[in-house]
Amino acid sequence: MTQHQSTQTMKPATAAKKLGVYLEATPAEFREGVVSRAELNALQADPPQWLRDLRRDGPHPRPVVAAKLGVSISGLARAGLTEPLTTEQIEALKEERPEWLERERATQAEVRKEAARLKQRDRENAGGAENSQNGD
């Protein structure tokens, strides 16, 4: 008995998310079809011009905007930024350095610092647990 392996497909929204692009800015043929795993891999390995342009110039989805600005997605929402931004708009914000951006970057830095502290604590606790189990 032979096994038939079905082709794994995903909705265009899922593929756009994996590619880090704003779905509404993709070509119609991308938005209206389904994307196979092989097609996604091909797009990642050798992006067509439209994908390179979108990644370079935008508009970018919120996760990409947040990463480029060094803030959280929640921080964008608190600042009232709910729409996708272009690379040019992101660069302008970085140059302007509005108060909300500085505040959100500081918040994000604190979150990262706390996450690193907890990770270090957990590593130390795990090491201590191993030592006590080994009879040390």
C-alpha positions in Angstrom: 0.0 0.0 0.0 1.5 3.3 -1.0 1.0 6.5 1.0 -0.2 9.5 -0.9 1.3 12.6 0.6 -1.0 15.6 0.2 0.5 19.0 -0.5 0.4 21.2 2.5 -1.2 24.6 1.6 -1.9 27.8 3.5 -4.1 30.8 3.1 -2.4 33.9 1.6 -2.7 35.7 5.0 -0.6 33.0 6.7 2.0 33.0 3.9 2.2 36.8 4.0 2.8 36.6 7.8 5.5 34.1 7.3 7.1 36.2 4.6 6.9 39.4 6.8 4.8 41.4 4.3 1.5 43.2 4.4 -1.1 41.1 2.6 -3.0 44.0 1.1 0.2 45.1 -0.7 0.9 41.8 -2.3 -0.1 41.1 -6.0 -3.7 40.0 -6.6 -2.6 36.5 -7.7 -0.9 36.0 -4.4 -3.9 37.2 -2.3 -6.5 35.2 -4.3 -4.9 31.8 -4.3 -3.4 29.4 -1.9 0.2 28.9 -1.2 1.9 25.5 -0.9 4.7 24.8 1.4 7.0 24.4 -1.6 5.9 27.8 -3.1 6.5 29.5 0.3 10.0 27.9 0.4 10.7 29.1 -3.1 9.6 32.6 -2.3 11.9 32.6 0.8 14.8 31.2 -1.1 14.6 33.3 -4.2 12.2 36.2 -3.6 10.6 37.7 -6.8 11.0 41.5 -7.4 7.6 42.3 -5.8 8.6 40.6 -2.6 12.0 42.2 -2.5 10.3 45.6 -3.0 7.7 45.1 -0.3 10.4 44.0 2.2 12.5 47.0 1.4 9.9 49.7 1.0 6.8 48.5 2.7 4.1 49.0 3.6 5.0 46.8 6.5 2.7 44.9 8.8 2.6 45.8 12.5 5.1 43.1 13.7 7.7 44.4 11.2 7.0 48.1 12.1 7.3 47.3 15.8 10.6 45.4 15.3 12.1 48.2 13.1 11.1 50.8 15.7 12.3 48.7 18.6 8.9 48.7 20.4 6.2 46.1 21.0 3.0 45.8 18.9 1.1 47.0 22.0 3.4 50.0 22.1 2.3 50.9 18.6 -1.3 50.5 19.6 -0.8 52.8 22.6 0.7 55.4 20.2 -2.3 55.1 17.9 -0.4 53.5 15.1 -2.7 50.8 13.8 -2.0 51.1 10.0 0.9 49.6 8.1 3.8 52.0 7.6 6.3 52.3 4.8 10.1 52.2 5.4 10.2 56.0 4.7 7.6 56.6 7.4 9.5 54.4 9.9 12.7 56.2 9.2 11.0 59.6 9.7 9.7 58.4 13.1 13.2 57.3 14.1 14.6 60.7 13.1 11.8 62.7 14.8 12.1 60.5 18.0 8.7 61.5 19.4 8.2 61.1 23.1 6.0 58.1 22.8 8.7 56.2 20.8 11.3 57.0 23.4 9.0 55.8 26.2 8.0 52.6 24.4 11.6 51.8 23.6 12.5 52.3 27.3 9.6 50.0 28.2 10.8 47.4 25.7 14.3 47.6 27.0 13.0 46.9 30.6 11.0 44.0 29.3 14.0 42.5 27.7 16.1 43.1 30.7 13.6 41.4 33.0 13.3 38.4 30.6 17.1 38.0 30.6 17.1 38.1 34.4 14.4 35.5 34.6 16.2 33.3 32.1 19.4 33.5 34.1 17.6 32.8 37.3 16.0 29.7 35.7 19.4 28.5 34.5 20.9 28.9 37.9 17.9 27.1 39.5 18.2 24.3 37.0 21.9 24.0 37.7 21.3 23.9 41.5 18.6 21.2 41.0 21.0 19.0 39.0 23.7 19.4 41.7 21.4 18.4 44.5 20.2 15.3 42.5 23.8 14.2 42.0 24.5 14.3 45.7 26.7 17.4 45.6 
